[in-house]
Amino acid sequence: MQKQEFLELFEAATRAAKAARGGENSTAVSRCLDAMKRLKKAPESLVCDLIIKTSSSIGENHSLFTEHKNTQIRSEAKLLYTLWLSYLYATGRKQNRPPVVKKKRVEISTTGDSKRDKVREILQTSLSKVANEVVAETEMKKRVVSCDPWTVAVSVETAMFEKLGCFEGSQKAKYRSILFNMGDSNNPDLRRKVLLGEINGERLVTMDKEELGSDKIQKEVQQIKEKARFREENRLKMMMLQSDHMIMI
């Protein structure tokens, strides 16, 4: 399959999905399903090239398919995008990780505890933002693409649970602080560092509010501390001068 054929198939699937939005147009549904099934046969290299290296509308139309009213389209789309996502992760690993290094992968699963699973979902949502926050065509972008948000979310939540216990009682505040800062639109650096493993779950749990805050907040806090230190130094100097003056008298 060549690039032009791929783009034409995707465009056909998009048009058919839009035509079948009501869920009743069986002809449009069939056209959409047929196009998506053919797209599955696209070579891995072609898929990665079009999704990563070009500004196509493939990613932009993700919700059109995966949240479609028609269950068949929705199901087929999830399979298609999962396949493409696996290509992207595999490509990122090949480009950025030595083949001899094998990282232990956290099993993708639920805990059976609704609160723990909810924390994992929130973390995954926050970590998934990183790919869109990093400028394209950079080494950082390649590193980000090679990371699996869900796997990292599971690892972080596990560390939180082991260190903090259940999401209840006095630990709720710490949980909420971490989840808020991870999802804060003004704090992209924190979630990027967590996704890339620069800050692991064990370290994240021990960070205080200032450390969790965005770079802007940390700078503001530092400025406040500097001003307070300056005032205290001046106060001590004045006390010493007054003391010396009294001694001389």
N, C-alpha and C positions, 0 to 999 in steps of 0.2 A: 504494500500500500504506500502511495506517495502522499506528499504533503497536501496537494490540491484535492485529492480524493478524500483525505481525512477531513479537511475543512468543509468540503461539500456535504459529507455525511453528517458532520456535527451541525451544520446549518439546517440540514433537512430534519434532523432530530429536534432541533430547537423550534422550527416552524410547526412541526407536527405536535409538539408538546403544548405550544401556545394554542393551537387549534383545538386541542383536546382538553383544555382547561376545565370545561364544564363536566368532563368525565364521561360524556355520553357519545362522543364522536368516535365510534369504533374504528372507522377507517384511519383517522388521524392517530389513534392509539396504536394501531398495527404498524403504521409507517414509522412512528417514533420507536417502537420496540425493535423493529427490523434494523433501523439505522444504528441503534445502540449496540445491538448484537454484532453488527459488522464492525463497529468501532472497537470492540473488544479484541479484534484480530490485528489491530494496528501494532507495529513493532514498538518495543519499549523505547528505543532511541528516538523515534519520531514523536511519541507522546511526550517524553521529557523535553524535547527540543521545543515543542509548541507551547507547552505549559510554562516552562521556566524561562526560556530565552526569548519568547515573543510576548507582545502585549495583547494576546488574543482574549476573546470573551469566554473562554472555556471555564475559567474559575468563576467569572461573574454570573454565569448561568447555572451554577451549582444548585442553588435553592429551587430554581424553576423545575428541575428534574426530581431532586430528592425530597421535595415537599409537595409534589404534585398530588392533586386530588385522586387521580387514578392510581390504584394500588399496584397495578402491573408496571406502570411507568416508574413509580416510586421505587419499587423493589429492584427493577432492572438497573435503574440509575445508581442505586447504592452499591450494587455489585460492580458496575462500571467504574465509579469513582474510587471504590476501594482498591480495585485492580490498578488504576492509575496512581493512586497514592502509594501503593507498594512499590511501583516503579520508581517514584521520586525518592522514597526512602533508600531503596537499594542503590540508586545512582549516587545519592549523597554519601552513603557509606563507602562506596567504591572509590570516590574521589578524595575523601578526607580521612579515611582510616586505613592504616596498614593492614594488609590481608592476614597477617599472622596474629593480630590482636583480636581476641574474641571477648566481647563484653557480655556479661551475664544479663540476659533480658528478663525483666520482671514479667511474670505471667499476667496476661490481660484477663482479668476476671473481676467479678463483683464479690463483696464480702458477705452479702446477705444481711448486712446492717444498713438500713436505709440512710442513717445519718452519715456513716462513713462513705457510702457510695455517692451521696450528694456532695460531700467534700471533694471527692475525686472528680466528679463532673465539673464542679466549679473551677478546680485547678486546671483541668484539661481545657476548659473554655478560655481561661486566661492565657495559658501557654500557647494555645493555637493562634493567638493574636500576633505572636512574635514574627511569624513568616511574613505578615503584611506590614510589619513595622520596620523591617530591615530593608535597606535599599538594595534593589536588584543588581545582579552582576557583580557581586563582591564576594570575597572569601568568606565573610561572615554569613552571607546568604546561603552558601553551600553548606556551612556547618549547621545552620538552623534547619535546613531542609532534611539533613541527615538524622535529625532527632525526632523521636516519636512523642508528641505531647501526652498521649494517654499513658505510655510507659513511664514517663517522668512523673506524671500526676500520681500514678499508683505508688511509685517509690517515695515521693514526698509525703503523701497521705499516710503511708505505712510508718514513716519516721515520726510524723506528728502523733499518730496513735500510740506508738511505743513510748514516746517521751511525755505526752500530755494526757494520755488516756482518752476516755470517751468525750464526745462533744457535749458536755453538760457541766453544770455547776460552775465553779470558779475558772475552769479552763475555756469556757465559751468566749471570754474576752480575747484570749490569745488566739484562738482559732479565727475569730472574726477579724482580728487585726491582720493576721497573715493573709487571709482570703481577700480582704479589702485592698491591701497594698499590692497583692498579686494581680488584681484586676483593675487597679487604678489607671486610668488613661494617661495620667501624668507620670506614671512610674514604669516606663517600658524597660529600663535598665535592669530592674529587679527580676522580672519574669524572663528576660533574655538570659541573664546569668544563671537562673535556676534551670532553664531548659538546656543550656549548654553544659551544665554540671559544674559551673564555676562556684555556685552555691548549692550544696546538697541539702537534703531534707533535714539532716541532723543539725547542720549549721543554721538553717532557716528558723528552726524552732527556738534557738537560743538568742536570736537577734532581737534587740529591743525596738521600741517604736521609732526611735531616731534612725537606726540602721535600716529598718524596713522602709522608711519614707523615701520619697523620690530625691534625686540629686538636688533639686531646687529647695526642698524642705530641709535637707541636711545642711545646705549652705546657709540657709536662713538661721537654723539652730546654731551653727558654728559662729555666725556673725553675732548672734545674741550672747553667746558665751564669751566671745572676744570682748564685746562691749562691757559685759559684767566684770570680766577679769581686769579690764582697763580701769573701770571705776573703783574696784577694790584696791588695785595698786595705788591709785591716786589717794584713796582714803588713808591707806597705811602710811604713805609718804607724808600726808598732812599731819597725821598723828605723831610721826617721828619728829617732824619739824617743830610741832607744838611742844613736844617733850623736851627737845633740845633747848628751846627758848626758855622753858620754865627752869631748867637746870642752870642756865646761864644767869637767870635772875636770882 
